[in-house]
Amino acid sequence: MDVDELKVSQDKFMAEVEREKYKVLHEDLEKLRTSYQEVNQRYEADVLTASPQADYLQRELENQIKTHKEVTGQALNG
């Protein structure tokens, strides 16, 4: 092999290495996208579940506070 053939062979090899590197990076990116979508969907489902629960608990707390004030007020006035 002469120098020109070696150069061509080296260029082909480097191009193949770059293609393989790109392919691996692209596969990793796709895995990350899929993982992100799954996590995001779980998060959104959790938020949809947690919001009504938080509202319910807030109302319950307010009712307990109101009841406590009424009971303590009656005890003081009673």
Backbone atoms as SQL, in Angstrom:
CREATE TABLE atoms (id INTEGER PRIMARY KEY, chain TEXT, resi INTEGER, resn TEXT, atom TEXT, x REAL, y REAL, z REAL);
INSERT INTO atoms VALUES
  (1, 'A', 1, 'MET', 'N', 0.846, -1.194, 0.000),
  (2, 'A', 1, 'MET', 'CA', 0.000, 0.000, 0.000),
  (3, 'A', 1, 'MET', 'C', 0.878, 1.239, 0.000),
  (4, 'A', 2, 'ASP', 'N', 0.487, 2.175, -0.800),
  (5, 'A', 2, 'ASP', 'CA', 1.240, 3.425, -0.793),
  (6, 'A', 2, 'ASP', 'C', 0.550, 4.415, 0.141),
  (7, 'A', 3, 'VAL', 'N', 1.098, 5.590, 0.232),
  (8, 'A', 3, 'VAL', 'CA', 0.614, 6.618, 1.160),
  (9, 'A', 3, 'VAL', 'C', -0.812, 7.037, 0.823),
  (10, 'A', 4, 'ASP', 'N', -1.111, 7.184, -0.449),
  (11, 'A', 4, 'ASP', 'CA', -2.465, 7.597, -0.840),
  (12, 'A', 4, 'ASP', 'C', -3.508, 6.545, -0.450),
  (13, 'A', 5, 'GLU', 'N', -3.170, 5.280, -0.669),
  (14, 'A', 5, 'GLU', 'CA', -4.103, 4.216, -0.288),
  (15, 'A', 5, 'GLU', 'C', -4.305, 4.171, 1.223),
  (16, 'A', 6, 'LEU', 'N', -3.215, 4.371, 1.955),
  (17, 'A', 6, 'LEU', 'CA', -3.323, 4.400, 3.418),
  (18, 'A', 6, 'LEU', 'C', -4.204, 5.555, 3.878),
  (19, 'A', 7, 'LYS', 'N', -4.053, 6.685, 3.229),
  (20, 'A', 7, 'LYS', 'CA', -4.857, 7.863, 3.574),
  (21, 'A', 7, 'LYS', 'C', -6.330, 7.585, 3.306),
  (22, 'A', 8, 'VAL', 'N', -6.635, 6.998, 2.149),
  (23, 'A', 8, 'VAL', 'CA', -8.019, 6.672, 1.807),
  (24, 'A', 8, 'VAL', 'C', -8.572, 5.657, 2.809),
  (25, 'A', 9, 'SER', 'N', -7.787, 4.654, 3.131),
  (26, 'A', 9, 'SER', 'CA', -8.212, 3.638, 4.090),
  (27, 'A', 9, 'SER', 'C', -8.457, 4.257, 5.468),
  (28, 'A', 10, 'GLN', 'N', -7.565, 5.137, 5.865),
  (29, 'A', 10, 'GLN', 'CA', -7.722, 5.812, 7.155),
  (30, 'A', 10, 'GLN', 'C', -8.977, 6.691, 7.147),
  (31, 'A', 11, 'ASP', 'N', -9.204, 7.401, 6.068),
  (32, 'A', 11, 'ASP', 'CA', -10.395, 8.253, 5.965),
  (33, 'A', 11, 'ASP', 'C', -11.679, 7.417, 6.045),
  (34, 'A', 12, 'LYS', 'N', -11.687, 6.276, 5.348),
  (35, 'A', 12, 'LYS', 'CA', -12.855, 5.398, 5.406),
  (36, 'A', 12, 'LYS', 'C', -13.077, 4.884, 6.828),
  (37, 'A', 13, 'PHE', 'N', -11.989, 4.491, 7.467),
  (38, 'A', 13, 'PHE', 'CA', -12.079, 3.992, 8.837),
  (39, 'A', 13, 'PHE', 'C', -12.621, 5.070, 9.768),
  (40, 'A', 14, 'MET', 'N', -12.103, 6.272, 9.656),
  (41, 'A', 14, 'MET', 'CA', -12.552, 7.375, 10.514),
  (42, 'A', 14, 'MET', 'C', -14.020, 7.706, 10.246),
  (43, 'A', 15, 'ALA', 'N', -14.433, 7.645, 8.988),
  (44, 'A', 15, 'ALA', 'CA', -15.834, 7.903, 8.658),
  (45, 'A', 15, 'ALA', 'C', -16.726, 6.831, 9.289),
  (46, 'A', 16, 'GLU', 'N', -16.284, 5.585, 9.243),
  (47, 'A', 16, 'GLU', 'CA', -17.053, 4.497, 9.855),
  (48, 'A', 16, 'GLU', 'C', -17.124, 4.673, 11.378),
  (49, 'A', 17, 'VAL', 'N', -16.031, 5.068, 11.983),
  (50, 'A', 17, 'VAL', 'CA', -16.016, 5.321, 13.430),
  (51, 'A', 17, 'VAL', 'C', -17.006, 6.426, 13.772),
  (52, 'A', 18, 'GLU', 'N', -17.019, 7.481, 12.992),
  (53, 'A', 18, 'GLU', 'CA', -17.952, 8.591, 13.229),
  (54, 'A', 18, 'GLU', 'C', -19.400, 8.136, 13.070),
  (55, 'A', 19, 'ARG', 'N', -19.667, 7.313, 12.053),
  (56, 'A', 19, 'ARG', 'CA', -21.032, 6.799, 11.854),
  (57, 'A', 19, 'ARG', 'C', -21.466, 5.950, 13.046),
  (58, 'A', 20, 'GLU', 'N', -20.582, 5.094, 13.499),
  (59, 'A', 20, 'GLU', 'CA', -20.902, 4.241, 14.649),
  (60, 'A', 20, 'GLU', 'C', -21.116, 5.079, 15.909),
  (61, 'A', 21, 'LYS', 'N', -20.267, 6.077, 16.082),
  (62, 'A', 21, 'LYS', 'CA', -20.406, 6.952, 17.248),
  (63, 'A', 21, 'LYS', 'C', -21.744, 7.685, 17.195),
  (64, 'A', 22, 'TYR', 'N', -22.102, 8.190, 16.032),
  (65, 'A', 22, 'TYR', 'CA', -23.376, 8.890, 15.859),
  (66, 'A', 22, 'TYR', 'C', -24.540, 7.938, 16.140),
  (67, 'A', 23, 'LYS', 'N', -24.430, 6.710, 15.625),
  (68, 'A', 23, 'LYS', 'CA', -25.490, 5.720, 15.817),
  (69, 'A', 23, 'LYS', 'C', -25.693, 5.432, 17.305),
  (70, 'A', 24, 'VAL', 'N', -24.614, 5.224, 18.029),
  (71, 'A', 24, 'VAL', 'CA', -24.703, 4.945, 19.469),
  (72, 'A', 24, 'VAL', 'C', -25.288, 6.143, 20.206),
  (73, 'A', 25, 'LEU', 'N', -24.828, 7.333, 19.874),
  (74, 'A', 25, 'LEU', 'CA', -25.356, 8.534, 20.525),
  (75, 'A', 25, 'LEU', 'C', -26.839, 8.721, 20.220),
  (76, 'A', 26, 'HIS', 'N', -27.228, 8.446, 18.989),
  (77, 'A', 26, 'HIS', 'CA', -28.633, 8.568, 18.606),
  (78, 'A', 26, 'HIS', 'C', -29.495, 7.559, 19.374),
  (79, 'A', 27, 'GLU', 'N', -29.001, 6.337, 19.514),
  (80, 'A', 27, 'GLU', 'CA', -29.732, 5.322, 20.282),
  (81, 'A', 27, 'GLU', 'C', -29.873, 5.751, 21.742),
  (82, 'A', 28, 'ASP', 'N', -28.795, 6.285, 22.313),
  (83, 'A', 28, 'ASP', 'CA', -28.854, 6.777, 23.695),
  (84, 'A', 28, 'ASP', 'C', -29.861, 7.915, 23.831),
  (85, 'A', 29, 'LEU', 'N', -29.872, 8.803, 22.857),
  (86, 'A', 29, 'LEU', 'CA', -30.818, 9.916, 22.878),
  (87, 'A', 29, 'LEU', 'C', -32.254, 9.407, 22.832),
  (88, 'A', 30, 'GLU', 'N', -32.519, 8.423, 21.995),
  (89, 'A', 30, 'GLU', 'CA', -33.866, 7.853, 21.905),
  (90, 'A', 30, 'GLU', 'C', -34.276, 7.200, 23.221),
  (91, 'A', 31, 'LYS', 'N', -33.343, 6.503, 23.862),
  (92, 'A', 31, 'LYS', 'CA', -33.642, 5.893, 25.163),
  (93, 'A', 31, 'LYS', 'C', -33.971, 6.969, 26.193),
  (94, 'A', 32, 'LEU', 'N', -33.208, 8.052, 26.177),
  (95, 'A', 32, 'LEU', 'CA', -33.466, 9.148, 27.112),
  (96, 'A', 32, 'LEU', 'C', -34.816, 9.799, 26.846),
  (97, 'A', 33, 'ARG', 'N', -35.154, 9.981, 25.581),
  (98, 'A', 33, 'ARG', 'CA', -36.461, 10.562, 25.237),
  (99, 'A', 33, 'ARG', 'C', -37.596, 9.688, 25.759),
  (100, 'A', 34, 'THR', 'N', -37.469, 8.396, 25.528),
  (101, 'A', 34, 'THR', 'CA', -38.498, 7.461, 25.988),
  (102, 'A', 34, 'THR', 'C', -38.608, 7.495, 27.504),
  (103, 'A', 35, 'SER', 'N', -37.475, 7.474, 28.165),
  (104, 'A', 35, 'SER', 'CA', -37.460, 7.520, 29.627),
  (105, 'A', 35, 'SER', 'C', -38.082, 8.812, 30.133),
  (106, 'A', 36, 'TYR', 'N', -37.731, 9.923, 29.511),
  (107, 'A', 36, 'TYR', 'CA', -38.303, 11.216, 29.904),
  (108, 'A', 36, 'TYR', 'C', -39.817, 11.205, 29.740),
  (109, 'A', 37, 'GLN', 'N', -40.291, 10.680, 28.622),
  (110, 'A', 37, 'GLN', 'CA', -41.738, 10.641, 28.376),
  (111, 'A', 37, 'GLN', 'C', -42.452, 9.799, 29.433),
  (112, 'A', 38, 'GLU', 'N', -41.852, 8.676, 29.803),
  (113, 'A', 38, 'GLU', 'CA', -42.457, 7.819, 30.825),
  (114, 'A', 38, 'GLU', 'C', -42.504, 8.532, 32.175),
  (115, 'A', 39, 'VAL', 'N', -41.404, 9.164, 32.550),
  (116, 'A', 39, 'VAL', 'CA', -41.356, 9.887, 33.825),
  (117, 'A', 39, 'VAL', 'C', -42.344, 11.044, 33.809),
  (118, 'A', 40, 'ASN', 'N', -42.406, 11.753, 32.712),
  (119, 'A', 40, 'ASN', 'CA', -43.316, 12.894, 32.600),
  (120, 'A', 40, 'ASN', 'C', -44.776, 12.442, 32.697),
  (121, 'A', 41, 'GLN', 'N', -45.105, 11.333, 32.068),
  (122, 'A', 41, 'GLN', 'CA', -46.475, 10.814, 32.144),
  (123, 'A', 41, 'GLN', 'C', -46.828, 10.402, 33.571),
  (124, 'A', 42, 'ARG', 'N', -45.878, 9.762, 34.260),
  (125, 'A', 42, 'ARG', 'CA', -46.132, 9.385, 35.660),
  (126, 'A', 42, 'ARG', 'C', -46.315, 10.626, 36.516),
  (127, 'A', 43, 'TYR', 'N', -45.492, 11.646, 36.280),
  (128, 'A', 43, 'TYR', 'CA', -45.606, 12.895, 37.032),
  (129, 'A', 43, 'TYR', 'C', -46.980, 13.528, 36.819),
  (130, 'A', 44, 'GLU', 'N', -47.403, 13.614, 35.566),
  (131, 'A', 44, 'GLU', 'CA', -48.701, 14.221, 35.268),
  (132, 'A', 44, 'GLU', 'C', -49.839, 13.428, 35.905),
  (133, 'A', 45, 'ALA', 'N', -49.737, 12.110, 35.891),
  (134, 'A', 45, 'ALA', 'CA', -50.765, 11.274, 36.530),
  (135, 'A', 45, 'ALA', 'C', -50.767, 11.507, 38.038),
  (136, 'A', 46, 'ASP', 'N', -49.579, 11.613, 38.628),
  (137, 'A', 46, 'ASP', 'CA', -49.486, 11.873, 40.068),
  (138, 'A', 46, 'ASP', 'C', -50.080, 13.228, 40.424),
  (139, 'A', 47, 'VAL', 'N', -49.826, 14.224, 39.600),
  (140, 'A', 47, 'VAL', 'CA', -50.375, 15.562, 39.853),
  (141, 'A', 47, 'VAL', 'C', -51.900, 15.520, 39.767),
  (142, 'A', 48, 'LEU', 'N', -52.421, 14.821, 38.766),
  (143, 'A', 48, 'LEU', 'CA', -53.879, 14.713, 38.629),
  (144, 'A', 48, 'LEU', 'C', -54.505, 14.025, 39.838),
  (145, 'A', 49, 'THR', 'N', -53.790, 13.078, 40.413),
  (146, 'A', 49, 'THR', 'CA', -54.287, 12.383, 41.597),
  (147, 'A', 49, 'THR', 'C', -54.104, 13.227, 42.851),
  (148, 'A', 50, 'ALA', 'N', -52.973, 13.886, 42.966),
  (149, 'A', 50, 'ALA', 'CA', -52.639, 14.614, 44.190),
  (150, 'A', 50, 'ALA', 'C', -53.446, 15.899, 44.355),
  (151, 'A', 51, 'SER', 'N', -53.770, 16.576, 43.285),
  (152, 'A', 51, 'SER', 'CA', -54.484, 17.853, 43.396),
  (153, 'A', 51, 'SER', 'C', -55.836, 17.713, 44.086),
  (154, 'A', 52, 'PRO', 'N', -56.688, 16.782, 43.674),
  (155, 'A', 52, 'PRO', 'CA', -57.957, 16.623, 44.389),
  (156, 'A', 52, 'PRO', 'C', -57.751, 16.199, 45.846),
  (157, 'A', 53, 'GLN', 'N', -56.744, 15.366, 46.084),
  (158, 'A', 53, 'GLN', 'CA', -56.463, 14.952, 47.458),
  (159, 'A', 53, 'GLN', 'C', -56.046, 16.151, 48.299),
  (160, 'A', 54, 'ALA', 'N', -55.213, 17.001, 47.746),
  (161, 'A', 54, 'ALA', 'CA', -54.773, 18.198, 48.467),
  (162, 'A', 54, 'ALA', 'C', -55.958, 19.119, 48.744),
  (163, 'A', 55, 'ASP', 'N', -56.838, 19.279, 47.770),
  (164, 'A', 55, 'ASP', 'CA', -58.032, 20.105, 47.971),
  (165, 'A', 55, 'ASP', 'C', -58.903, 19.532, 49.087),
  (166, 'A', 56, 'TYR', 'N', -59.109, 18.227, 49.058),
  (167, 'A', 56, 'TYR', 'CA', -59.914, 17.568, 50.088),
  (168, 'A', 56, 'TYR', 'C', -59.290, 17.773, 51.469),
  (169, 'A', 57, 'LEU', 'N', -57.991, 17.544, 51.577),
  (170, 'A', 57, 'LEU', 'CA', -57.311, 17.704, 52.865),
  (171, 'A', 57, 'LEU', 'C', -57.364, 19.146, 53.347),
  (172, 'A', 58, 'GLN', 'N', -57.266, 20.091, 52.439),
  (173, 'A', 58, 'GLN', 'CA', -57.355, 21.506, 52.813),
  (174, 'A', 58, 'GLN', 'C', -58.737, 21.805, 53.391),
  (175, 'A', 59, 'ARG', 'N', -59.789, 21.304, 52.733),
  (176, 'A', 59, 'ARG', 'CA', -61.152, 21.515, 53.245),
  (177, 'A', 59, 'ARG', 'C', -61.331, 20.855, 54.608),
  (178, 'A', 60, 'GLU', 'N', -60.801, 19.655, 54.767),
  (179, 'A', 60, 'GLU', 'CA', -60.891, 18.963, 56.054),
  (180, 'A', 60, 'GLU', 'C', -60.182, 19.747, 57.153),
  (181, 'A', 61, 'LEU', 'N', -59.018, 20.277, 56.840),
  (182, 'A', 61, 'LEU', 'CA', -58.277, 21.084, 57.814),
  (183, 'A', 61, 'LEU', 'C', -59.075, 22.317, 58.201),
  (184, 'A', 62, 'GLU', 'N', -59.635, 22.986, 57.221),
  (185, 'A', 62, 'GLU', 'CA', -60.440, 24.177, 57.506),
  (186, 'A', 62, 'GLU', 'C', -61.651, 23.827, 58.368),
  (187, 'A', 63, 'ASN', 'N', -62.284, 22.687, 58.101),
  (188, 'A', 63, 'ASN', 'CA', -63.413, 22.245, 58.924),
  (189, 'A', 63, 'ASN', 'C', -62.974, 21.942, 60.355),
  (190, 'A', 64, 'GLN', 'N', -61.835, 21.303, 60.500),
  (191, 'A', 64, 'GLN', 'CA', -61.317, 20.992, 61.834),
  (192, 'A', 64, 'GLN', 'C', -60.994, 22.268, 62.608),
  (193, 'A', 65, 'ILE', 'N', -60.403, 23.231, 61.925),
  (194, 'A', 65, 'ILE', 'CA', -60.084, 24.509, 62.575),
  (195, 'A', 65, 'ILE', 'C', -61.370, 25.202, 63.009),
  (196, 'A', 66, 'LYS', 'N', -62.364, 25.221, 62.134),
  (197, 'A', 66, 'LYS', 'CA', -63.647, 25.850, 62.450),
  (198, 'A', 66, 'LYS', 'C', -64.300, 25.159, 63.648),
  (199, 'A', 67, 'THR', 'N', -64.324, 23.827, 63.616),
  (200, 'A', 67, 'THR', 'CA', -64.914, 23.064, 64.722),
  (201, 'A', 67, 'THR', 'C', -64.171, 23.327, 66.020),
  (202, 'A', 68, 'HIS', 'N', -62.871, 23.352, 65.960),
  (203, 'A', 68, 'HIS', 'CA', -62.056, 23.603, 67.155),
  (204, 'A', 68, 'HIS', 'C', -62.363, 24.987, 67.732),
  (205, 'A', 69, 'LYS', 'N', -62.467, 25.982, 66.860),
  (206, 'A', 69, 'LYS', 'CA', -62.781, 27.337, 67.321),
  (207, 'A', 69, 'LYS', 'C', -64.164, 27.377, 67.970),
  (208, 'A', 70, 'GLU', 'N', -65.125, 26.670, 67.360),
  (209, 'A', 70, 'GLU', 'CA', -66.474, 26.654, 67.918),
  (210, 'A', 70, 'GLU', 'C', -66.494, 25.975, 69.282),
  (211, 'A', 71, 'VAL', 'N', -65.804, 24.846, 69.382),
  (212, 'A', 71, 'VAL', 'CA', -65.769, 24.113, 70.654),
  (213, 'A', 71, 'VAL', 'C', -65.055, 24.924, 71.715),
  (214, 'A', 72, 'THR', 'N', -63.928, 25.515, 71.373),
  (215, 'A', 72, 'THR', 'CA', -63.182, 26.313, 72.362),
  (216, 'A', 72, 'THR', 'C', -63.957, 27.563, 72.734),
  (217, 'A', 73, 'GLY', 'N', -64.647, 28.136, 71.773),
  (218, 'A', 73, 'GLY', 'CA', -65.455, 29.319, 72.070),
  (219, 'A', 73, 'GLY', 'C', -66.600, 28.982, 73.004),
  (220, 'A', 74, 'GLN', 'N', -67.241, 27.849, 72.804),
  (221, 'A', 74, 'GLN', 'CA', -68.339, 27.430, 73.674),
  (222, 'A', 74, 'GLN', 'C', -67.828, 27.110, 75.072),
  (223, 'A', 75, 'ALA', 'N', -66.662, 26.502, 75.155),
  (224, 'A', 75, 'ALA', 'CA', -66.104, 26.162, 76.465),
  (225, 'A', 75, 'ALA', 'C', -65.780, 27.425, 77.244),
  (226, 'A', 76, 'LEU', 'N', -65.282, 28.439, 76.561),
  (227, 'A', 76, 'LEU', 'CA', -64.945, 29.695, 77.236),
  (228, 'A', 76, 'LEU', 'C', -66.207, 30.450, 77.636),
  (229, 'A', 77, 'ASN', 'N', -67.237, 30.382, 76.808),
  (230, 'A', 77, 'ASN', 'CA', -68.481, 31.101, 77.079),
  (231, 'A', 77, 'ASN', 'C', -69.425, 30.297, 77.972),
  (232, 'A', 78, 'GLY', 'N', -69.197, 29.007, 78.044),
  (233, 'A', 78, 'GLY', 'CA', -70.133, 28.117, 78.689),
  (234, 'A', 78, 'GLY', 'C', -70.061, 28.078, 80.136);
